[in-house]
């Protein structure tokens, strides 16, 4: 199987990278920058304060990632592997959720979608819903399907990022950058549908409130009704989802040097529950690909609001202060049937569910302040960042039920249980406060060499046993630029994640304070801009070790009081390499593609010793291209390859490798001076059966061939 996986992955990547030998034969594309947001009338006042948010030579290539260095520093000057996925690409793909965006990076693998949330891993390490996701650099509680219609781009920051963002995992972070207000008036209206009858209406508007253009806005409205392709075993009805989203972002020029930004978004998202398919010991789907084991009356109802403000002060031409605050309120009702896994549910005994009604209340308050500047000292140019951030976390739950088993026979109706979370009192609240202080300096020694050095101190305060933790996170990098269009870099970075204390009275080490898990990465990479800087090629080799993994084992001779023992000291080692290409190959041909090889193993001394984590494929690759046949007509072709993955920690159940092909076409016409675009896409062109991610009892089943259609009008 290794030969098969290697051949497919290498073939995809070799094909796209081979174009680099023709770099001198291509026409130079026109360059443009984000100054499109600045009107000519405004330019003379603020020219010295204009921020270039990326060297956007074409729609597929972005030149900077604001999350990688907490500033708009060129990717060529960033000693870290970063992938930026622009909204133009995901709009072409008719993406409707974050999973369909992140499929454009092969270092990201999908996990379960249980309870209508999406789980991802970067470089084989699962992202935590509490600290693995950022919105404009703010920590975001991401225990729900993130809306993507408000996003300008998605940045995948690979490797430990604790130096800038504090507690987080060793694989990396996902930073979602939202759409910004525009100076000139714009209005986009969109509609898309699919063969199942799903519909989505979108409105995206921007412009200035006043003639001087000192007050600007961007607003997004979305109404989506989804008819899923999978059906409940009890009545063969399809799962449904009802979602609406409102977003407003405003900017106010308080003076020539000070700008205030106010943002608000609200999401209402209610859907039936699909906890995923079940796999037998051979990795085959139990029943059929369409079967949902949850009861038809089970649902989740999410209400999420974010209110934030950012203030940017250009103190002078070289120094800037930026500070921000965001408050997130996330409430969820989950009326769950909780089906209990059995390998053969088609026996006369059926299978059991364990229903409950649950209400969750999450509240996140985050704040940051960044002081940045440039100066020369002793012949060395410095780009300095001094900052601090803060998180105030609150969580409380109510839950009724979850103790009684109810037998279910497939094809027979299931009565709605009499559970109501309002019948029970709220549980004890979980709260903590978190502080971090960081210092980073990017030093330009000469035309050939740049050095990066940074350090961070973190402190978490929480009432209760073993919940206070402290950490120091360093980061070092060096960049060597042998040519104007290329660089080679090395970096060392560290992550940490607090672990609390052992909470098991039957454990010998009950109430033992656990040390944080530390992730340590060494990375060597290279970045090259070819075809007159229109195509970005990157490659990286990485070695990540996660330390202090908690190990819980049964005592060989348990006594009347203790049956378990919990210790720390296990490790998880992930080694591999990545290559990617993003940008323009010719005047009419665009591409985004990547490939990853990963060797991930546990070294824990318990039953996991030598095993591979769930959803960590050895090989993965993706490609998406656009060819402009005429000025008005374009074709797209894409492919996603994911190698074999394990569906259980013991590595006894395997999900087969798969390759999925997608294609699309778009036609744009001028109607009364307005651009009208019509797009048609086919996903899974050859109707491949595959399992996308998740464990054996909550596997995400890949959808068969499906067709979607979209209409967009720009005013």
C-alpha positions, -999 to +999 in steps of 0.1 A: +000+000+000+029+024+007+040+021-029+005+029-041+002+059-018+036+073-027+031+069-064-002+088-064+010+116-041+043+121-059+026+120-093+003+148-084+030+170-069+056+163-096+032+173-123+025+207-108+061+214-098+075+205-132+063+238-145+090+257-126+115+249-154+096+273-177+097+303-154+114+325-179+089+319-206+059+333-190+044+368-193+045+390-162+011+394-146-001+428-134+005+434-097-020+449-074-022+455-037-049+461-011-048+499-018-080+492-037-095+500-003-081+536-004-098+562-026-078+587-046-092+615-024-081+598+007-047+587-006-030+621-002-039+623+035-030+588+045-004+576+020+022+572+047-001+550+067-014+527+040-010+491+049-003+465+022-022+435+034-006+412+008+012+413-026-018+400-045-003+394-080-032+372-089-063+357-073-046+325-062-014+339-045-013+360-014+020+375-003+016+379+035-002+363+064-012+387+092-014+358+118+021+343+112+040+373+126+011+394+141+017+418+113+017+422+076+052+408+070+060+392+036+058+354+036+093+354+021+105+371+054+086+346+076+107+317+089+077+294+092+055+273+069+023+292+062-005+286+037-030+313+028-063+303+012-080+333-004-118+336-007-115+337-045-105+300-045-131+288-021-158+309-039-148+290-071-152+257-052-187+268-038-174+260-003-201+263+024-180+254+055-145+255+069-138+218+060-144+227+023-119+255+027-091+236+045-092+208+020-069+231+000-040+223+024-028+188+026-013+193+060-048+196+073-068+164+077-105+161+085-118+143+116-153+138+129-182+161+122-201+147+152-227+170+168-225+194+138-190+206+146-159+201+126-126+186+139-093+190+121-057+180+125-026+199+113+005+177+108-013+149+125-021+168+158-058+175+165-067+211+169-084+220+202-117+238+197-108+262+225-073+273+214-067+260+178-087+287+160-083+325+157-105+353+142-082+382+132-057+370+158-083+367+186-087+332+202-121+319+190-142+292+207-149+270+177-172+242+189-195+248+159-194+249+121-176+282+115-192+305+089-170+313+060-190+339+041-175+367+062-139+356+055-114+373+032-089+345+036-079+316+059-043+313+071-029+279+082+000+285+105+020+253+108+039+242+138+039+255+174+027+291+176+026+296+214+052+324+213+026+347+197-007+331+208-001+313+240-016+279+249-021+259+217-013+226+201+020+216+184+005+211+149-004+247+143-033+272+142-061+283+118-065+321+116-096+333+099-093+369+085-126+387+080-137+410+052-128+446+056-149+477+048-145+494+014-142+530+004-162+527-028-197+513-029-201+476-038-229+451-037-227+414-044-258+392-045-254+354-046-275+323-047-264+287-049-282+253-047-275+216-052-291+185-064-306+177-029-325+210-028-303+230-005-303+268-010-281+296+002-287+333-003-259+358+002-256+396+003-222+413+006-222+451+006-197+478+014-190+515+010-187+548+028-212+565+050-200+600+041-186+619+012-152+623+028-150+585+031-139+586+067-166+562+078-169+529+060-187+496+063-189+460+052-220+440+057-228+403+050-262+385+053-266+348+047-297+325+047-290+288+042-313+258+042-295+225+037-309+192+027-282+166+035-278+134+015-277+111+045-310+097+060-322+086+095-325+049+099-359+053+117-378+070+089-355+075+058-359+112+061-329+134+052-310+155+078-317+192+076-300+224+086-314+260+090-288+288+093-287+325+091-258+349+096-255+386+100-221+405+099-212+442+101-177+457+102-173+495+103-142+517+103-140+553+115-110+576+108-109+595+141-079+615+127-053+611+100-034+587+124-061+569+144-087+544+131-114+527+151-130+495+138-162+480+153-174+445+144-204+424+151-216+391+138-245+368+148-251+332+138-282+311+144-277+275+133-301+247+140-296+212+125-305+176+130-277+155+145-256+131+125-229+116+148-214+098+118-212+063+103-201+031+120-172+010+108-168-027+114-134-043+123-125-045+086-131-007+082-163-012+061-193+010+066-220-007+086-254-005+069-249+018+039-233+052+033-266+070+038-276+056+072-278+080+102-281+061+135-293+092+155-330+097+161-348+121+137-359+143+166-323+149+178-309+184+171-284+210+180-293+247+181-264+271+182-266+309+189-233+327+185-225+364+188-192+382+185-188+419+194-154+434+189-134+467+186-099+474+173-080+507+175-050+514+153-028+545+161+001+554+137+022+572+162+046+582+135+060+568+102+077+539+119+058+531+151+023+518+155+000+508+184-029+484+178-052+472+204-084+452+203-112+435+223-137+408+214-165+392+234-181+360+222-213+346+236-220+310+225-252+292+236-262+257+225-290+234+231-282+198+222-312+174+223-292+142+217-302+106+211-266+094+217-267+061+197-245+034+213-221+017+188-226-020+180-208-038+152-240-054+138-272-033+144-292-054+120-298-082+145-332-087+160-320-068+190-313-036+171-292-011+190-296+013+219-297+051+223-291+071+255-310+104+251-305+136+270-312+173+267-283+196+273-277+234+274-242+249+272-232+285+279-197+296+268-184+331+272-151+342+258-136+377+264-103+384+247-081+415+244-047+423+230-023+452+225+006+452+200+033+478+198+053+476+166+081+496+151+111+497+128+145+511+136+182+508+129+207+499+156+244+491+152+239+487+114+210+462+119+175+469+109+149+458+135+112+450+131+101+449+168+069+436+183+060+440+220+026+428+230+002+413+255-031+394+253-058+383+277-086+357+279-114+355+303-132+321+300-166+310+314-185+278+309-217+264+325-239+235+316-274+221+323-282+185+315-313+163+319-313+126+311-285+105+296-290+075+321-317+054+304-311+031+274-338+029+248-338+001+223-341+010+186-350-013+156-339+002+123-370+012+102-392+017+132-402+050+148-385+062+180-406+081+205-393+115+217-382+112+254-395+136+280-363+154+288-359+192+293-327+208+305-349+235+323-359+208+348-324+207+363-302+234+380-271+246+363-239+229+372-208+245+387-193+271+364-158+266+350-138+298+347-102+309+343-082+340+333-052+338+311-024+364+304+005+364+280+033+388+273+055+385+242+085+401+225+096+395+189+124+410+168+130+404+131+165+415+124+179+422+089+216+417+092+224+423+055+209+415+021+215+378+026+206+371+063+176+378+086+173+365+122+141+362+142+140+359+180+111+359+203+100+349+238+067+347+256+056+344+292+021+329+300+001+326+332-032+308+337-053+315+368-081+292+377-098+283+410-095+246+418-069+219+420-039+221+397-053+247+374-027+274+377+000+270+351+030+290+338+050+287+307+079+303+288+077+298+250+108+308+229+110+310+191+141+314+169+145+316+131+170+324+105+164+333+068+191+331+041+182+347+008+206+334-020+185+352-046+160+380-048+132+356-054+142+328-030+149+321+007+159+292+029+150+292+066+153+273+098+132+277+129+128+264+164+095+269+182+076+256+212+040+252+222+023+244+255-011+232+266-021+231+304-033+197+316-048+205+351-048+177+377-057+140+380-093+138+390-101+102+398-104+090+434-096+055+423-062+067+410-031+064+430-021+099+420-055+115+425-052+153+428-017+152+413-009+185+395+000+176+359+026+195+339+016+212+306+022+193+274+050+209+255+055+207+217+089+213+203+095+217+166+126+220+143+118+230+108+139+236+077+122+251+046+126+271+014+104+295-005+107+307-041+087+331-062+088+320-099+072+332-132+081+368-124+069+364-088+035+351-098+039+316-084+050+308-049+067+274-043+074+263-007+089+232+009+095+223+045+109+194+065+097+193+101+103+173+133+078+178+161+079+161+196+050+164+220+062+159+256+045+151+289+017+130+275-005+117+302-005+079+307-033+062+327-029+024+333-046-002+354-027-014+384-014-049+380-026-058+415-055-034+423-066-030+459-098-020+476-091+017+471-070+022+440-074+006+405-055+030+383-023+050+381-017+082+361+017+095+352+034+117+326+064+112+304+050+099+271+059+114+238+044+118+204+068+123+174+056+136+141+082+139+112+076+147+076+079+171+047+055+193+027+056+210-007+031+235-022+026+257-052+002+287-053-003+312-080-002+318-118+015+294-143+007+314-174-016+342-185-046+319-184-036+291-160-038+293-122-030+267-096-030+259-058-017+226-047+002+209-019+014+175-007+025+161+027+044+130+039+039+123+076+054+097+100+035+100+133+040+077+162+033+074+199+061+067+223+042+062+255+051+028+269+015+018+271-009+001+246-003+031+222+034+024+220+045+026+183+010+033+171-001+061+148-027+087+159-062+086+144-066+105+111-028+109+105-023+097+069+012+089+057+005+107+023-019+134+013-021+158-016-045+182-033-047+203-064-071+229-078-066+247-111-084+273-132-079+278-169-094+309-185-106+298-219-118+333-228-122+365-208-157+354-198-154+316-195-132+295-172-128+258-163-117+243-130-103+209-122-093+196-088-083+164-069-079+155-033-059+124-022-058+111+014-038+080+023-048+052+047-057+063+082-064+045+114-099+047+129-089+036+164-061+043+188-051+006+188-046+007+150-068-023+143-093-005+121-082+012+089-099+037+066-089+031+030-070+057+010-090+076-016-087+101-044-116+124-053-119+145-085-139+177-087-145+200-117-164+232-124-170+259-149-180+296-147-193+321-173-195+358-167-215+382-188-222+419-188-258+427-183-267+464-184-232+472-171-233+447-143-212+415-140-234+384-138-216+351-131-230+316-135-211+287-120-217+249-121-196+224-101-194+186-098-178+172-067-166+136-066-168+133-104-163+096-105-186+088-075-159+074-053-169+057-021-147+069+008-146+076+045-133+111+052-123+111+089-133+103+124-131+072+146-148+039+139-179+049+159-182+085+145-168+083+110-176+111+084-188+094+053-178+110+020-206+121-002-210+106-037-211+125-069-231+157-064-239+187-085-242+224-074-251+256-092-245+292-083-255+327-096-238+359-086-245+395-095-221+424-088-233+460-086 
